[in-house]
Amino acid sequence: MSDSKVSAQGSNDVDVLFIGAGVMSATLGILLKELEPSWSQVYFERLDTPAQESSSPWNNAGTGHSALCELNYTPYKNGKVDISKAKRINEQFQVSRQLWTSLVSAGTLGDPSEFINAVDHTTFAQGHEQMEFMRKRYEALEAHPLFHGQELIEDNDRFAEYLPLMSEGRDFDALPVSAIRNPNGTDVNFGALAKQYLDALSKKGADIFYGHEVKDIKRDGAKWKVTVKNIHTGDQSVYRANFVFVGAGGAALPLLQKAGIPEIRGFAGFPVSGQWLRCTNDDLIEKHSAKVYGKATVGTPPMSVPHLDTRIIDGKKGLLFGPYAGWNSKFLKQGSWTDMFKSIRLNNLPSYIGVGLQEMGLTKYLITEVLKDFEARVESLREYIPNVDGKDWELIAAGQRVQVIRPTHNWKGGTLEFGTAVVNHADGTIAGLLGASPGASIAPAVMIDLIERCFGAKMGEWAPKLKELIPSYGITLADDADLYQQVWDESQAVLKLER
């Protein structure tokens, strides 16, 4: 990355101000820079380097969520597999691929292998009931063009050939297994992607300040007055911005509360922490080349769906298993134990209470997870790797997620949501992102939705450029087979995903 500014002083006017230097802020920033190059941009990041919270490759699954393997996106309802959410997420991920393809082709982004690599996405079933569900899932997705290339693996020899690490020592007779392999999956390093975005934005004139924490956001006429503190020197500076984006991960909720916008009233946050088992044995790492997702235990949050996860980080192949859910009151991995308590307001207290009463099963699950020792975690891995030896694995901390608690329509409670939510002021001058998965994977689609909400008057002018960046803009790819094939083939070539 090019050098970025390290201090900010005085009073400054700016067109767009970003809080947080992760992949969400950077995605919106790169889109707005393409659409309106003359607008000034400034970024404030609390940490000394970018993308160290949820965007860090060690803090997230890096799946490139496209619903190829995540079973919670294809629930079983009334004897049928519902693929509506899977289709929606896959469509959104195609938007990501198209934007990255356009930016790499234009030279705005650099070597794509730094942030995206081809890795199979695979689902894993154990026992006859799960296998029957897997068969129905395969059939439901097979009829949809965006899920092309699947392979249903029910033969034990083929399973062993494809997933040798998961086969060694397995008693196929005692507990039969199956899998669905999709060779069109990817592994995405969102930290590396964010850094490439920010490097490009810096070269295009954006100011990026690290080690700076936003302390307050207040309305100032038609603008927003943002007070920022240099955490190393204590110096404070004030910026006045036409538009503010709060892309600060778990800190987005309290910052939007500081801004006092009515749309954030009643919203609350439920923090969920996690841990991974990371393989330290290179021979085992080389034996496995897939992201294998299993079926979650009833009552577990989606972020805790178990998966044996091949990662490509800084050019090196790795292997993770988990995440193991936990709980603490921090809203950021490098946050404060008081974060959740400071976010409690009279207007969102009913939301917290309502979810607390509704989600007793989840609470019990999290307590059970927290109490697990290392051996118990290794035992969970044994379902995937029968011959696992704990000496080949180490426990590392995963990222902190803050799940959205949305107020109910009668303001008498709240609903816990596992997804990504945009909250913006009615006048479109400030917006923030709440929630978690699928998050970064579908950031371009989410940010285009935000742009349409907040900059509606500009869309007539901006639509042609968006269409240039994302050829499917305004079109459902599933309904246009020729366009889908065209953008798929181009992205495969430009992003170096062809095998």
matplotlib code that plots the C-alpha trace (Angstrom):
import matplotlib.pyplot as plt

x = [0.0, 1.0, 1.8, -1.3, -1.7, -1.2, -2.6, -5.4, -5.9, -8.1, -11.5, -12.2, -15.0, -15.3, -17.8, -17.8, -16.4, -15.9, -15.6, -13.6, -11.0, -12.3, -13.7, -17.2, -16.0, -13.5, -16.1, -18.4, -15.5, -14.3, -17.8, -18.3, -14.9, -15.8, -19.2, -18.1, -14.3, -14.4, -15.8, -13.3, -13.1, -11.6, -11.3, -10.7, -9.6, -9.1, -6.4, -2.9, -3.4, -6.5, -8.8, -7.8, -11.3, -13.9, -12.1, -9.0, -8.6, -8.1, -11.3, -13.8, -14.6, -13.4, -15.8, -16.8, -20.4, -22.3, -24.6, -22.8, -22.2, -23.8, -26.7, -28.4, -29.2, -31.2, -33.7, -35.9, -39.6, -42.7, -40.9, -39.0, -35.7, -36.2, -33.5, -34.8, -32.2, -29.4, -30.4, -30.5, -27.1, -25.5, -26.9, -25.3, -22.0, -22.0, -22.2, -19.0, -17.2, -18.2, -17.0, -13.7, -13.3, -13.9, -11.5, -8.7, -9.2, -9.0, -5.8, -7.5, -7.0, -3.7, -3.0, -6.3, -4.6, -3.8, -7.4, -9.3, -8.5, -10.5, -11.4, -14.1, -17.2, -18.6, -21.5, -21.1, -23.9, -23.7, -26.4, -29.4, -31.6, -29.0, -28.1, -31.7, -31.8, -28.5, -30.0, -33.0, -30.8, -28.7, -31.8, -33.2, -30.0, -29.2, -32.2, -30.8, -28.2, -26.2, -25.3, -23.9, -21.2, -22.3, -21.3, -23.3, -20.9, -22.6, -20.0, -17.6, -14.6, -15.3, -15.7, -12.3, -10.7, -12.0, -11.7, -8.9, -8.3, -11.9, -11.9, -8.9, -10.2, -13.8, -16.3, -18.6, -20.9, -21.5, -22.4, -22.8, -21.8, -22.3, -21.2, -22.0, -19.0, -19.1, -15.8, -16.9, -16.3, -13.7, -11.6, -11.5, -9.1, -11.1, -8.3, -6.1, -9.0, -9.6, -5.9, -6.0, -9.1, -7.6, -4.3, -6.2, -8.3, -5.2, -3.7, -6.9, -6.7, -8.5, -7.1, -6.8, -5.9, -5.0, -4.9, -7.8, -11.1, -14.3, -15.6, -18.8, -21.2, -23.6, -25.9, -24.6, -27.1, -27.1, -23.8, -22.5, -19.9, -17.5, -15.1, -12.0, -9.2, -5.7, -5.3, -1.5, -1.2, -4.6, -5.1, -8.7, -10.0, -13.4, -14.6, -17.9, -19.2, -22.0, -22.3, -21.1, -20.7, -20.3, -18.5, -17.0, -18.2, -19.6, -19.0, -21.5, -24.5, -23.1, -21.9, -25.3, -26.8, -24.4, -25.7, -29.2, -30.9, -34.5, -34.0, -31.6, -34.1, -34.9, -32.0, -29.7, -26.7, -26.0, -22.2, -21.0, -17.3, -15.6, -12.5, -10.9, -8.8, -5.9, -3.9, -0.1, 0.8, 1.7, 1.2, -2.4, -3.0, -1.9, -4.2, -7.3, -8.5, -12.0, -14.4, -16.6, -19.7, -21.8, -25.3, -25.5, -26.8, -30.4, -30.4, -26.9, -26.3, -25.4, -21.9, -21.3, -22.1, -19.1, -16.8, -13.4, -12.0, -9.1, -7.7, -5.2, -3.6, -0.7, 0.0, 0.1, -2.4, -3.9, -6.6, -9.1, -12.0, -14.8, -15.8, -16.6, -19.1, -18.6, -19.8, -18.5, -19.8, -17.3, -18.6, -15.1, -12.3, -10.1, -13.0, -14.1, -16.0, -18.4, -19.4, -22.8, -23.8, -23.0, -25.2, -28.3, -30.9, -34.5, -35.6, -33.8, -34.1, -37.4, -35.5, -32.8, -35.4, -37.5, -34.6, -33.4, -36.7, -37.0, -33.5, -33.0, -31.9, -29.2, -28.1, -27.8, -25.8, -23.3, -22.8, -22.1, -19.6, -17.8, -17.3, -15.7, -12.0, -9.5, -10.1, -13.9, -13.2, -10.9, -13.7, -16.0, -13.4, -13.3, -16.7, -14.9, -11.4, -11.7, -8.0, -7.5, -4.6, -4.9, -1.1, -1.6, -3.9, -3.9, -6.7, -6.9, -9.4, -11.8, -13.5, -16.2, -19.7, -22.6, -25.8, -28.7, -31.6, -34.3, -37.3, -40.7, -43.4, -45.1, -41.9, -42.6, -39.7, -37.0, -36.0, -32.5, -31.4, -28.4, -27.6, -26.5, -28.6, -28.2, -29.6, -29.8, -31.3, -34.3, -32.5, -29.7, -26.8, -25.7, -25.8, -24.3, -23.9, -25.0, -24.8, -22.6, -22.7, -22.8, -21.4, -18.2, -18.9, -21.9, -20.5, -20.8, -24.5, -25.2, -23.4, -25.2, -28.4, -27.1, -26.2, -29.7, -31.2, -29.0, -28.2, -31.4, -31.3, -28.0, -29.0, -30.0, -26.6, -24.7, -26.6, -24.5, -21.3, -22.7, -23.7, -20.2, -18.7, -21.4, -23.0, -25.8, -26.9, -30.7, -30.9, -31.4, -28.6, -30.7, -33.1, -30.4, -28.3, -26.2, -25.2, -24.5, -22.2, -20.5, -19.7, -18.9, -16.3, -14.8, -14.5, -13.0, -10.2, -9.6, -9.6, -7.4, -9.9, -9.7, -8.4]
y = [0.0, 3.6, 5.6, 7.1, 10.1, 9.4, 12.6, 15.0, 18.4, 21.4, 21.8, 20.4, 20.1, 16.8, 15.2, 11.7, 10.6, 6.9, 5.5, 2.3, 1.1, -2.4, -4.0, -2.5, 1.1, 0.4, -1.2, 1.8, 4.1, 2.5, 2.6, 6.2, 7.1, 5.4, 7.2, 10.6, 11.0, 14.7, 14.0, 14.2, 11.2, 10.8, 7.6, 7.2, 3.9, 3.3, 0.7, 1.4, -0.8, -1.5, -4.4, -5.9, -6.7, -8.6, -8.2, -10.0, -13.4, -15.1, -13.5, -14.7, -17.8, -16.2, -18.4, -16.1, -16.8, -17.8, -20.4, -23.3, -25.1, -23.3, -25.5, -22.8, -21.0, -24.0, -24.8, -27.9, -26.8, -28.9, -31.7, -29.4, -27.6, -23.9, -22.4, -18.8, -17.4, -19.4, -17.9, -14.4, -14.7, -16.3, -13.5, -11.0, -12.7, -12.6, -8.8, -9.0, -11.1, -8.7, -5.6, -7.2, -8.3, -4.8, -3.2, -5.7, -5.3, -1.5, -1.8, -0.3, -3.5, -5.5, -9.2, -11.0, -14.0, -11.9, -11.8, -14.6, -18.2, -21.2, -23.6, -26.2, -25.6, -28.9, -29.9, -32.9, -35.2, -37.9, -40.5, -41.5, -38.5, -35.9, -37.8, -37.7, -34.0, -33.7, -35.5, -33.2, -30.2, -31.3, -31.8, -28.4, -26.6, -28.6, -27.1, -23.6, -22.2, -20.4, -23.7, -25.4, -28.0, -29.8, -33.4, -35.6, -38.0, -41.0, -43.7, -44.4, -44.9, -41.6, -39.9, -41.2, -40.2, -36.6, -36.1, -38.4, -36.5, -37.0, -40.7, -42.1, -44.2, -43.6, -46.5, -45.9, -48.8, -47.5, -44.0, -43.5, -40.2, -38.2, -34.9, -32.3, -30.9, -27.6, -26.8, -23.2, -22.0, -19.5, -18.5, -14.7, -12.8, -9.7, -8.1, -8.2, -7.0, -4.1, -3.1, -3.1, -1.0, 1.5, 1.6, 2.5, 5.1, 6.7, 7.0, 8.7, 11.3, 9.9, 10.7, 7.7, 8.2, 5.3, 5.4, 7.8, 7.1, 8.9, 10.2, 12.0, 12.6, 15.5, 17.2, 20.6, 22.1, 20.2, 18.5, 16.2, 17.3, 14.5, 14.7, 12.6, 11.8, 10.8, 7.9, 8.3, 12.1, 12.9, 15.6, 16.2, 17.4, 18.2, 17.4, 18.5, 16.0, 15.9, 12.1, 9.8, 6.0, 4.1, 0.9, 0.2, -3.3, -3.9, -0.2, 0.9, 0.6, 3.0, 5.5, 5.6, 6.1, 9.1, 10.5, 10.4, 9.3, 8.1, 5.0, 3.4, 3.7, 0.2, -1.5, -3.5, -5.8, -9.3, -10.0, -13.5, -14.4, -17.4, -19.6, -21.7, -24.8, -24.1, -27.0, -26.8, -30.0, -29.1, -32.7, -32.7, -29.2, -30.6, -33.6, -31.4, -28.9, -27.8, -25.8, -28.5, -27.3, -29.6, -29.3, -27.1, -28.3, -27.2, -23.8, -22.7, -19.4, -19.5, -18.2, -21.4, -23.8, -26.2, -26.3, -27.6, -24.7, -24.5, -21.0, -19.2, -16.4, -14.4, -17.1, -19.9, -22.7, -23.2, -25.3, -24.2, -25.9, -24.2, -21.7, -22.5, -20.0, -18.1, -14.9, -11.8, -8.2, -6.7, -5.3, -5.6, -8.1, -5.2, -3.5, -3.0, -5.3, -2.4, -2.1, -3.9, -2.2, 1.3, 0.6, 0.0, 2.8, 3.1, 2.7, -0.6, -2.1, -3.9, -5.4, -6.8, -8.2, -9.7, -11.5, -12.7, -14.3, -15.8, -17.2, -19.3, -22.2, -20.0, -18.8, -22.3, -23.3, -20.4, -21.3, -24.9, -23.8, -21.5, -24.3, -26.7, -27.4, -28.0, -31.8, -31.3, -29.0, -31.6, -34.2, -32.1, -32.1, -35.9, -36.0, -34.6, -36.1, -39.4, -39.8, -36.3, -35.8, -32.7, -32.2, -31.1, -28.2, -25.0, -22.9, -19.3, -16.5, -15.8, -12.4, -10.8, -10.6, -8.4, -9.9, -7.4, -7.2, -5.5, -3.9, -5.4, -3.3, -2.7, -1.8, -4.4, -6.7, -7.5, -10.1, -11.6, -11.6, -13.4, -11.3, -7.9, -4.8, -1.2, 1.6, 5.0, 8.4, 9.3, 12.2, 9.9, 11.9, 9.1, 5.3, 2.4, -1.3, -3.7, -7.5, -10.3, -13.1, -13.1, -9.6, -9.0, -11.6, -9.5, -6.1, -4.6, -5.6, -4.2, -1.0, -0.5, -0.8, 1.8, 4.1, 3.8, 4.6, 7.6, 9.0, 8.4, 11.7, 10.8, 7.3, 8.5, 9.9, 7.1, 4.1, 3.8, 3.7, 1.0, -1.0, -0.7, -1.9, -4.6, -5.8, -7.5, -4.3, -4.2, -7.7, -11.1, -13.3, -16.4, -15.0, -14.2, -17.4, -15.7, -12.8, -15.1, -17.2, -14.1, -12.5, -15.9, -16.7, -13.2, -13.3, -16.8, -15.6, -12.1, -13.3, -16.3, -18.8, -21.2, -24.7]
z = [0.0, -0.5, 2.6, 4.2, 6.5, 10.2, 11.8, 11.2, 12.7, 12.3, 10.7, 7.3, 4.9, 2.9, 0.6, 2.0, 5.4, 6.2, 9.7, 9.5, 7.0, 6.4, 3.3, 3.7, 3.8, 1.0, -1.2, -0.9, -1.4, -4.6, -6.0, -5.2, -6.6, -9.8, -10.0, -8.8, -9.1, -8.0, -4.6, -1.7, 0.6, 4.0, 6.1, 9.8, 11.3, 15.0, 14.5, 13.1, 10.0, 7.8, 7.8, 11.1, 12.5, 10.6, 7.3, 8.6, 7.0, 10.3, 11.7, 9.1, 7.1, 3.8, 2.0, -0.7, 0.4, -2.8, -1.1, -2.9, 0.3, 3.3, 4.4, 6.4, 3.1, 1.9, 4.7, 4.5, 4.7, 4.2, 2.5, 0.1, 0.0, -0.1, -2.3, -2.5, -0.1, -1.8, -5.2, -3.8, -2.2, -5.2, -7.4, -5.0, -5.1, -8.9, -8.5, -6.4, -9.1, -11.8, -9.9, -9.1, -12.8, -14.0, -11.5, -12.2, -16.0, -15.6, -13.4, -10.4, -8.5, -8.7, -8.8, -8.0, -6.6, -3.6, -2.6, -4.5, -5.3, -6.6, -3.8, -4.0, -1.9, -0.5, 1.7, 4.1, 5.3, 8.0, 8.4, 6.3, 7.2, 6.3, 3.1, 2.0, 2.7, 0.7, -2.3, -2.3, -2.0, -4.9, -7.1, -6.1, -6.9, -10.0, -11.8, -11.3, -13.7, -11.0, -9.3, -12.3, -12.1, -8.9, -8.2, -5.7, -4.0, -2.4, -3.4, -0.6, -2.9, -4.6, -1.2, -0.1, -3.4, -3.1, 0.7, 1.8, 5.1, 6.0, 5.0, 6.8, 9.8, 8.9, 9.4, 6.4, 7.5, 11.0, 9.8, 6.0, 4.6, 1.4, -0.1, -2.8, -4.5, -6.4, -8.1, -8.7, -5.2, -4.1, -1.1, -0.6, 1.6, 2.4, 4.3, 1.2, -1.0, 1.4, 1.2, -2.6, -2.6, -0.1, -2.1, -5.2, -3.3, -1.8, -5.3, -6.5, -3.7, -0.7, 2.7, 5.0, 8.7, 10.9, 14.7, 14.7, 16.6, 15.9, 19.2, 18.2, 15.3, 15.4, 12.9, 11.7, 9.4, 6.1, 7.1, 9.8, 12.3, 13.1, 16.0, 15.6, 18.1, 17.3, 19.8, 19.9, 20.5, 22.0, 19.3, 18.2, 14.8, 13.5, 10.0, 8.3, 5.8, 3.3, 3.7, 6.4, 6.2, 9.4, 8.4, 11.8, 12.3, 15.7, 16.6, 14.0, 16.3, 19.1, 16.5, 14.7, 18.2, 18.7, 15.4, 16.9, 13.7, 14.3, 12.1, 14.7, 17.5, 18.9, 17.3, 19.5, 19.1, 20.3, 20.3, 19.4, 19.7, 18.3, 18.0, 15.3, 15.4, 13.0, 11.6, 12.2, 10.2, 6.6, 5.4, 6.6, 5.1, 1.7, 1.9, 2.0, -0.7, -0.1, 2.1, 3.7, 5.5, 7.6, 9.2, 12.2, 15.6, 16.2, 17.9, 16.9, 15.2, 11.4, 12.1, 14.1, 11.3, 11.4, 8.5, 7.6, 5.7, 3.2, 3.2, 1.0, 2.9, 1.6, -0.9, 1.7, 2.1, 5.5, 7.1, 9.8, 11.6, 13.4, 14.4, 18.0, 19.3, 22.5, 24.1, 25.6, 25.7, 23.3, 20.0, 18.4, 18.8, 20.0, 21.7, 25.3, 27.7, 28.3, 24.6, 24.8, 28.1, 26.7, 23.7, 25.9, 25.6, 26.9, 23.2, 22.6, 26.1, 25.0, 22.1, 24.4, 26.8, 24.0, 22.4, 25.9, 26.5, 23.0, 22.6, 25.7, 23.5, 21.9, 25.3, 26.6, 23.5, 23.9, 27.6, 26.6, 23.9, 26.3, 28.8, 26.2, 26.8, 24.0, 24.0, 23.6, 20.6, 19.0, 19.6, 17.4, 14.7, 14.9, 13.1, 10.0, 10.5, 12.3, 12.8, 14.2, 16.7, 18.8, 18.6, 14.9, 15.8, 17.8, 19.1, 17.8, 18.3, 15.5, 14.9, 16.9, 15.4, 16.5, 15.3, 14.6, 17.0, 15.1, 17.0, 16.3, 14.7, 18.1, 19.9, 22.5, 21.7, 19.2, 16.7, 16.4, 12.7, 11.2, 8.2, 6.9, 7.4, 6.2, 8.3, 6.8, 7.6, 5.6, 3.9, 2.7, 4.4, 6.8, 6.7, 8.5, 8.2, 10.9, 11.2, 9.9, 7.4, 4.4, 4.9, 3.0, 0.3, -1.0, -0.1, -3.7, -3.9, -0.4, -1.2, -4.5, -2.6, -0.1, -3.0, -4.5, -1.1, -0.3, -3.7, -5.5, -7.4, -8.9, -10.2, -13.6, -14.1, -12.4, -13.9, -17.1, -15.1, -12.8, -15.9, -17.2, -13.9, -13.3, -16.6, -14.8, -13.0, -13.2, -14.5, -12.8, -14.2, -13.7, -16.3, -18.9, -19.6, -22.3, -20.1, -17.2, -19.3, -20.6, -17.3, -15.7, -18.4, -18.2, -14.4, -14.5, -16.9, -15.4, -11.8, -12.6, -11.4, -14.3, -13.5]

ax = plt.figure().add_subplot(projection="3d")
ax.plot(x, y, z, "-o")
ax.set_aspect("equal")
plt.show()
